[in-house]
């Protein structure tokens, strides 16, 4: 975490970067689907590949920026779950709008949007648990066993101190 202040410019940029990385991963996945199944891969749901890729980049950019703005909340499990919700919910809301429009449903948006929020909450809690666990692993004291960030640095330090080793 770069800064402990909410709405820090560095954190918003880091969150945007995270959102763009996730959008690229999702876009690569649907691109592989399109290449293996063909252009008609998404006809069943009434969407085009281009719409999904645009959805991912737009919504994960927004979600990632909000995620970054509140990044200091990651220190607490409930805050990490809220961060996960902020990151994922825009994508689910955008997908609900696209699916609703693509299927020409004249009914209420209420069910679609409610489902999107529920999926955002579920994904947010799962992502929040993962964020909390990864944060706990990095908060161990330097030199602690199983600390991932120190694994390679100890070998480098020991080889510098004792070149004959």
C-alpha positions as CSV (number, residue, x, y, z in Angstrom):
1,X,0.0,0.0,0.0
2,X,1.5,3.3,-1.1
3,X,-0.3,5.7,1.2
4,X,-2.5,5.4,4.2
5,X,-4.8,8.3,3.3
6,X,-8.1,7.7,1.7
7,X,-8.4,9.1,-1.9
8,X,-4.6,9.3,-2.2
9,X,-3.6,9.9,-5.8
10,X,-1.0,7.1,-5.7
11,X,-3.6,4.6,-4.4
12,X,-6.2,5.6,-7.0
13,X,-3.5,5.0,-9.7
14,X,-2.6,1.7,-8.1
15,X,-6.3,0.7,-8.0
16,X,-6.7,1.7,-11.7
17,X,-3.7,-0.4,-12.6
18,X,-5.2,-3.3,-10.7
19,X,-8.6,-2.8,-12.5
20,X,-6.9,-2.7,-15.9
21,X,-4.9,-5.9,-15.2
22,X,-8.1,-7.7,-14.2
23,X,-9.9,-6.3,-17.3
24,X,-7.1,-7.6,-19.5
25,X,-7.3,-11.0,-17.9
26,X,-11.1,-11.2,-18.4
27,X,-10.7,-9.9,-22.0
28,X,-8.1,-12.5,-22.8
29,X,-10.4,-15.2,-21.5
30,X,-13.3,-14.1,-23.7
31,X,-10.9,-13.7,-26.6
32,X,-9.8,-17.3,-26.2
33,X,-13.5,-18.3,-26.1
34,X,-14.2,-16.3,-29.3
35,X,-11.2,-17.8,-31.1
36,X,-12.0,-21.4,-30.1
37,X,-15.8,-21.3,-30.5
38,X,-16.1,-18.6,-33.1
39,X,-17.8,-15.3,-33.5
40,X,-21.2,-16.8,-32.5
41,X,-19.8,-17.8,-29.1
42,X,-21.8,-15.0,-27.4
43,X,-25.0,-15.1,-29.5
44,X,-26.7,-17.2,-26.8
45,X,-26.7,-14.3,-24.4
46,X,-27.2,-11.7,-27.1
47,X,-23.8,-9.9,-26.7
48,X,-20.9,-9.4,-29.0
49,X,-17.2,-9.9,-28.0
50,X,-16.5,-6.2,-28.5
51,X,-19.2,-5.3,-26.0
52,X,-17.8,-7.6,-23.4
53,X,-14.3,-6.3,-23.8
54,X,-15.5,-2.7,-23.5
55,X,-17.6,-3.7,-20.5
56,X,-14.6,-5.2,-18.7
57,X,-12.2,-2.2,-19.4
58,X,-14.9,0.4,-18.5
59,X,-16.2,-1.2,-15.3
60,X,-12.9,-2.5,-14.0
61,X,-11.3,0.9,-14.5
62,X,-14.1,2.5,-12.4
63,X,-14.1,-0.3,-9.9
64,X,-10.3,-0.3,-9.7
65,X,-10.1,3.4,-9.1
66,X,-12.7,3.3,-6.3
67,X,-10.8,0.3,-4.9
68,X,-7.6,2.3,-4.9
69,X,-9.2,5.3,-3.3
70,X,-10.2,3.2,-0.3
71,X,-7.1,1.0,-0.3
72,X,-6.2,1.8,3.4
73,X,-9.4,-0.1,4.4
74,X,-7.6,-3.3,3.3
75,X,-6.0,-3.7,6.8
76,X,-9.4,-4.8,8.3
77,X,-11.3,-7.9,7.1
78,X,-14.6,-6.0,6.7
79,X,-12.8,-3.2,4.8
80,X,-11.1,-5.7,2.5
81,X,-14.5,-7.3,1.8
82,X,-15.8,-3.8,1.0
83,X,-12.9,-3.2,-1.3
84,X,-13.7,-6.4,-3.1
85,X,-17.3,-5.3,-3.6
86,X,-16.1,-1.9,-4.9
87,X,-13.8,-3.6,-7.4
88,X,-16.3,-6.3,-8.7
89,X,-19.7,-4.7,-8.4
90,X,-19.4,-2.2,-11.3
91,X,-18.7,-5.2,-13.6
92,X,-21.8,-7.1,-12.4
93,X,-23.9,-3.9,-12.7
94,X,-22.7,-3.2,-16.2
95,X,-23.2,-6.8,-17.2
96,X,-26.8,-6.7,-15.8
97,X,-27.5,-3.6,-17.9
98,X,-26.0,-5.1,-21.1
99,X,-27.8,-8.4,-20.7
100,X,-31.1,-6.6,-20.0
101,X,-30.7,-4.5,-23.1
102,X,-29.5,-7.3,-25.3
103,X,-32.4,-9.5,-24.4
104,X,-34.9,-6.7,-25.0
105,X,-36.6,-7.4,-21.7
106,X,-39.4,-5.0,-21.1
107,X,-39.7,-6.1,-17.5
108,X,-38.4,-4.5,-14.4
109,X,-34.7,-3.9,-13.9
110,X,-35.1,-4.6,-10.2
111,X,-34.3,-8.3,-10.5
112,X,-31.3,-7.8,-12.7
113,X,-29.8,-5.1,-10.6
114,X,-30.5,-7.0,-7.4
115,X,-28.7,-10.1,-8.8
116,X,-25.8,-7.9,-9.8
117,X,-25.5,-6.4,-6.3
118,X,-25.7,-9.9,-4.7
119,X,-23.0,-11.3,-7.0
120,X,-20.9,-8.2,-6.2
121,X,-21.3,-8.9,-2.5
122,X,-20.4,-12.6,-2.9
123,X,-17.4,-11.8,-5.1
124,X,-16.4,-8.9,-2.8
125,X,-16.4,-11.2,0.3
126,X,-14.3,-13.8,-1.5
127,X,-11.9,-11.3,-2.8
128,X,-11.8,-9.5,0.6
129,X,-10.9,-12.8,2.3
130,X,-8.1,-13.3,-0.2
131,X,-6.9,-9.7,0.2
132,X,-6.8,-10.1,4.0
133,X,-4.9,-13.4,3.8
134,X,-2.4,-11.9,1.4
135,X,-2.0,-8.9,3.6
136,X,-1.5,-11.1,6.7
137,X,1.3,-13.0,4.8
138,X,3.1,-9.8,4.0
139,X,2.8,-8.3,7.5
140,X,4.9,-11.0,9.1
141,X,8.2,-9.6,10.5
142,X,11.2,-9.7,8.0
143,X,13.0,-13.0,8.2
144,X,9.9,-14.9,9.3
145,X,9.4,-18.4,7.9
146,X,7.2,-18.5,4.8
147,X,7.2,-14.8,4.2
148,X,7.0,-14.7,0.4
149,X,8.6,-11.3,-0.1
150,X,11.7,-12.2,1.8
151,X,12.5,-15.6,0.2
152,X,14.9,-14.4,-2.5
153,X,16.2,-11.4,-0.6
154,X,17.7,-13.5,2.2
155,X,19.7,-15.5,-0.3
156,X,21.0,-12.4,-2.0
157,X,22.0,-10.8,1.4
158,X,23.8,-14.0,2.6
159,X,25.7,-14.3,-0.7
160,X,26.8,-10.6,-0.4
161,X,27.9,-11.1,3.2
162,X,29.8,-14.3,2.6
163,X,31.0,-14.4,-1.1
164,X,32.7,-17.7,-0.6
165,X,29.4,-19.4,0.1
